[in-house]
Amino acid sequence: MGKINILGKAVAEKIAAGEVVERPSSIVKELVENSFDAGAVSVTVEIEKGGTSYIRVTDNGSGIMKEDVEKAFLRHATSKIKDADDLARIGTLGFRGEALCSIGAVSRTTLITKTAAEDVGTYIEVEGGETVDVRDAGCPTGTTVTVKNLFYNTPARMKFLKKDNTESSFVTDICQRAALSHPEVSFRYIRDGKDVFLTPGDSVLKNTVRAVFGKDVSNAMVDVDRIEGKIRVSGLSGENRLSRPNRNMQFFFVNGRLVKSNVLSLALSESYKNELMGGRFAVCVLNVEMPKESVDVNVHPAKTEVKFENDDEVYRAVCLAVKSALVKNAGPREAFPTAAKAFKMPIETKKAEQKKIDVKMFTPIAPKKEEKKPLFTKVETEKPKAEKLIKSAAELPIKETASLAASEVYEPPEEVEPKAEEPKPEPKEEKPEVKIPDFEVVGQLFATYIILETENEMIMIDQHAAHERLNYERIKNDGCMKQVLLMPITLNLSPRERVAWEDNREFFEKMGFEADDFGQNSVIVRTLPSDVDFEDGEALFIETASELIGGGKGEATERRERAIYTIACKAAIKANYALSKEEMKSLAFKALSMEGISTCPHGRPISIKMSKYQIEKMFKRIV
């Protein structure tokens, strides 16, 4: 007897459904695309419990004719293409005829629909891929699809879903992207009975962005509209003050279809090459319009991956469009040579490109030329700000005196023993084993590097790297002290950033952030880490949330570590910051006291040394 079995319809449909319906957000995406294809100018999405228990999508589109309603739930049944030639010029968002069949196979689905030419609508109920009921129904022109009990008949799939909050964030992300792709459609999104956003549907993209992300984001974006050959790039792109530590706020569409494309991402990075710091990414909502035959959307069942006929043309069009928009809306600067520069896709990978940017990020800035100081300057008269340095130091309490006298800094830990009562002598006794050479502070180089002289060496310390490491060690163990804000900060987060905050509220509080829900995707921040400047607070909160997004359970610790790196970096003394003699001594002593630690959390060296012998050899005093 042969071993090959022909699978039954129910099994085959459940297997095929896995390619289209991964999670609730997949269902929302497919149903909303059907609404757009039906010419709807009003779409409403409602979900409950992340979409696992309830999803409803309502539109006022053309509807489905009575005789076609049952066919719509058959696999590969579609009104959008007829033959293979149509695949070369697809103009609709859906075309595979898989969505309704796949959804019906793994849920309890009802559909009510009516066309303008019909007097009565049609109601159909499908459960686990089988039609349960079909009858006439009164309803307005358009279609309403309700999906309940997702994966009730495939419990193995249910186990792979995440928490309701996380699934809700995925659905919110899909709804935001759908609304941005069609500003001419009034899009309403309701989550657990509460309105999340409602777009005006007035065809003005900036108004849609305002409804979805708030006025702060929309006001910081510039209009993009340029035609290069047969390609038109239009939409909005953020000013350089609007950026994120990841690409979550980059939205690309090709002929109105949401896509993921390395070509478009790299083109945007090229446009902002001299605009943003390393590790920061632009915010954009861009639509690339091109001939249908120049792009292949039939790559993957999810229909988010596309292939371009000519990558270089698309890359160049996006670069020119975004760059020219930034130049047009910028202040005085060198004009961008549009015609002179030939844009081509970079051969090196994205990681290689990022590496280059990171190197630039840490290039020290030379001192101002008008300040004619000797190379090694004593700067104790220059704006001492010891409060911030000392309260951030690793081994001292936060609220210490404003400055340390040299004698206080130099006394070995054994002589300062007011804490003998504490029952933890062992860790304290180990620290004196770190041998710290006697040193003199020579001065500060480029207001960035502290120069020390010992008996036989010159030591140069990067003040930012050293302070960042001290902050990191302190925050990792004890968290951050808080500063209460007189004027709380209201922030608009992306759905995934908000979920990251909700899932890690204890961690945020330990880091010094106290925040409360402020409706939709907004939070109100009432405290900041004590060492962080007020103007850095908003960006730091968003960056911390971004660091905590995504990944499996095993990556949670690693993500929190990265978040601590970020906070430690923001709280550290910056380059080009003049320090007093006492501050330099204090920081140098603590940096040299860290046993076995020679780099900042990002891996950059804290100090470099040159022996007297090496220096004399360089000057040819020793042959």
Secondary structure as UniProt FT lines:
FT   HELIX           9..20
FT   HELIX           24..37
FT   TURN            38..39
FT   STRAND          42..48
FT   HELIX           49..51
FT   STRAND          54..59
FT   HELIX           66..68
FT   TURN            69..70
FT   HELIX           71..73
FT   TURN            75..76
FT   HELIX           84..89
FT   HELIX           99..105
FT   STRAND          108..114
FT   TURN            116..117
FT   STRAND          121..127
FT   TURN            128..129
FT   STRAND          130..137
FT   STRAND          142..148
FT   TURN            150..153
FT   HELIX           155..158
FT   TURN            159..160
FT   HELIX           164..181
FT   TURN            183..184
FT   STRAND          186..191
FT   TURN            192..193
FT   STRAND          194..198
FT   HELIX           205..213
FT   HELIX           215..219
FT   STRAND          221..228
FT   TURN            229..230
FT   STRAND          231..238
FT   TURN            240..241
FT   STRAND          243..244
FT   TURN            248..249
FT   STRAND          250..254
FT   TURN            255..256
FT   STRAND          257..258
FT   HELIX           262..271
FT   TURN            272..275
FT   TURN            278..279
FT   STRAND          281..282
FT   STRAND          284..289
FT   HELIX           292..294
FT   STRAND          295..296
FT   TURN            298..299
FT   TURN            301..302
FT   STRAND          307..308
FT   HELIX           311..328
FT   TURN            338..340
FT   HELIX           350..361
FT   TURN            369..370
FT   TURN            380..381
FT   HELIX           386..392
FT   HELIX           406..410
FT   TURN            413..415
FT   TURN            418..421
FT   HELIX           425..430
FT   HELIX           431..433
FT   STRAND          440..445
FT   TURN            446..448
FT   STRAND          449..453
FT   STRAND          457..462
FT   HELIX           463..478
FT   STRAND          482..492
FT   HELIX           495..503
FT   HELIX           505..510
FT   TURN            511..512
FT   STRAND          514..517
FT   TURN            520..521
FT   STRAND          522..529
FT   TURN            530..531
FT   HELIX           534..547
FT   HELIX           553..555
FT   HELIX           556..571
FT   HELIX           581..593
FT   TURN            595..596
FT   TURN            601..602
FT   STRAND          607..611
FT   HELIX           612..618
FT   TURN            619..620
//
